[in-house]
């Protein structure tokens, strides 16, 4: 039973970007290459680094891939890495982001979130579930904006919509109260639109129940994010996410990507890096 979504957006400190001369419209329909240009300009004018990057996390590469309707695997589950043009463009874009000087390395979740909630970095592309972490800093109300995800440059079918995370519920076949559990999930998580309105307002969780997207909570503006209709925007982007087959070996593929990130950030050849990732994944999924 799908539960909450990891629909993505670009969270950014609107006050800092405004200081550098940028408005929300300047981020509404951009590519990653354009984000590099903006980040470079912001750094020159304000001294602020745009993005935190964890060298042990491949999440941004997954975001880029899915935004163009591609994944580590084909629809039939076969490996789709070495000859995957979208994957290689994502690797190249990651490499460009790091080389541009608009990123700052961080280690782990606490350092990552602390970097942009403290103002050390001023933006991050991530899932909607980050709303709660950012809004926990009440003194920053009105200083944040959320833009659509940048899209891959020059890639056919590239979009501004992607996913990172989200969750689902499962009932074990051996559960002692299996039928009751199934009924509970079907009744509450599977059909109760009001429940999803409540968790949206209370916890910032964008539910996967499509019927809930028509509720009033989704249309309200949020002064913390400059009066933008945050939930309506995320809901719209949710409906635009290209579908991909995650399969059962995404974690293995992620591990192979992470193993090559040092080579990627040091300027290694993208084709060779993709081939090395492909070889490791094929060995692990035999």
N, C-alpha and C positions, 0 to 999 in steps of 0.2 A: 504494500500500500504506500504509494508516494506520499510524502508528508510536506517537507518544506523545500524551497528552491534555492539554488545558489546562483541565480541570475546575476550577471556582473554589471558593473559600471565603473567609471573613473571618479573616485572621491578626490576632491582637491580643496585647498585653502583658497577660497575666493578672494579673501582680503590681500593675500600675497600676490596672486596673479593680477589682481586689479592694480596693485602698486606697480607692477611691470607693464600695465597697459592692456590687459586682457579681460574680456567679458565672457559670460556664459556662451554667447553666440560664437565666440572664437574657438570653442571646444565642442560645438554641437555636431560637427560632421568632419572629423579629421582622421588622418592615417597615423600610424606609429611614427612614420618619418616626420610628419608635421609636429607630433608631440615632442620629438627630439629637438626640433627647431625652437619650439616654445620653451622647453625646459632649459635650453642653452641660453636663450634670451633672459629668462627669469633669473637664472644663476648670475648672469652678467650684471643685471640691474638691481637685484636684491641680495645676492650672496647666498641664496637658499638653493639647496639641492632638491630636485624634484621628487625622485623615487627612492624608496628603500628596496634593496634586493638581497634576498637570502640565497647564498650560493649553494645551499643544500635543499632547495625547493624548486621543483620544475613547474609549479602551478601556472606561471605566466605563459609558459610554452603551451600548456594544455588549453589555456584560455584562447590563445591565438589560433591554435589548430581548429578548435570547435567553432570558432567564429566564422571560419571559412568552410565548415561542413566536413572536416577531415579528422582522422584519428590515427592512433598507432596501428589500428587493425581495420581491415575491410569488413563489410557487412557479414561475410561468411566466417569471420574470426581469424582469417589469415593475416600474417604480419604485413604492415604497410608503412615501412619506414625508409629504407635506403633509396627508393625511387619515388618517394612521396614529396612532390614539389611544394605542397603547403607546409609540410613539416620542416623542410629545409629553409623555407622562407621565414618560418617562425624562429628557427635557430639563428639565421642571419640577422633577423630583427633584434633578437636578444643580444647578439654580439654587438650590434650597432648601438643599442641602448647603453651597454656597459662602456663601450669605447668612447661614447660621446661626453662622458663626465657628468651626466645628469642623474646618476645613481650612486647610492651609498650602501656598502655591504653591511648587513645586519646578521645576527646569529640567533635563530629561534624566534618563537612567537612573541615573547615579552619585549625583546629588543625591536622586533619588527613593528608592533603596534605602538610601542613607546616612541619610535622615531617620528611618526607623523602626528601623534596626539600631543607631543611636546613641541612640535614646530621645527624639529631638527630636519625633517623632510616635509614636503608640502603636498604630496599626492600619492595615491596608490590605486591601481586597478585590481579590484577584488569583488567578492560576492556581496550581495545585499545584506547578509548577516553582519557585516561590519558596521552597519548603522548604529547598533546598540553600543559598541565600543567607542565610537566617535562621540555619540551624544552623551556619554557618561561624563564628558568634560563640559559641564554646563556653562562655564565662563567663555566657551568658544562659540556660543550660539550666534548665528548670523555670519560666521566667518567661513562657512563651508558651502561647497556646491557639489553636485553630482552630475557628471556628463555621460553621454553614451560612450561605450568602449571604443577606443580607436580601432580602425580596421587595417588589415594587412594591405600594404601598397602593391598594386599591380597583380593581385590574385583574383582570378575569376570566381565570382560567387562570394567574395569577402563581405562580411556584414559587421555591424556594430554590436551584435548580440552574442553572448556566450554564457557559459556556466562554470562555476567553481564550487564544488561541494553540494550541499543539499543532503536530504536523508529520506529513508523509507523505513516502514515498519514491516516486520515479518512475524509469522506465527510458526513455531516449530511443530513439525508433524507429530512429535512425541509429547507435546504439551498436555498436561493433565486436564486443562480446561480449554481445549482448542476451540470448540464451537463458540463458547462464550467470548473468547478473545477475538475471533473472527467477527462475531456480531458487534462487539464494541468498536472495532476498527471501521467496520462498514457503516455503523450508525454515526459515529463522531467524526473520524478522520475522512470517511468516504462520502459524507453527505451533508454535514452540518456547516452551512456557510457562515452562520453566526459565530461559531467557534473560531473559524479562521479570521474573522473580523477582530475578535478579541485578542488573538495572539499577535496579530499585525500591530495593533495599537499598544499592547502591553509589552511584547517582546521583540517587535520588529521582524517577525518571521513571515516571509512571503510564502503562503501555502501553495501546494500544488493543485488544489481543487479549483478547477476553472470557474465553477459557478460562483465562488467567493470573490472573484475579480470584479464582479458587478456591484459589490457592496459599497456603502457610503464611505467606509474607512479608506478605501483605495483612492478616493477623489479628493481627500482633504490635503491642504497645503501644510508645509512644515516650516515654521519660522527659523528653526535651527539651520536649515539649508536655504535660507534666503527667501522663504515663502514659496518654494517650488512644490509642485504636486509629486513628491518623491515616490509615493507608492504607486500612483498611476503610471509614472514613467517606468518604474521597474516592472510593473505588470505588462505594459506594452512591450518592453524589451523581452520579457519572458516568452511572449507569444511569437517572437522572431528568432529564437535560438535554433540554429540548424541541428537536426537530430544526427547523432553518431552512435556507433555500436561500441560501448565501453569494453565489452567482453569481460573475461575473468582474469586477465593478465596485465591490467593497467598498472598495478603497483610494481610489477617486474619491469615494465617498460619505463616507468618513472625512475626506478633505481638505475637503469642503464643510462638514461639521460643525465641524471645527477652525476654519475661517474665521469661523464664527459664535459661537464660544465667548466672545470678548470681549463681544459684544452680550448673550449669555446671562448671563454673570456680572455684568454691570452692570445687570441687571434688565429686559432687553428683553422684549417681548411674545412668548410662546412660539409662538403661531400664526403670527405674522409671520416669526419666525426659521425655523420649519419650512418655510414657503412659500419662503423664500430658499434654504434648503438643497435643497429639491425642485427649484427652478428651475435651480440650478447643476448638480445631478446629471443632470437631463434633458438639459441642454446638452452635458454631457461624454460621455454614453453614446449619443448619436445615431449 
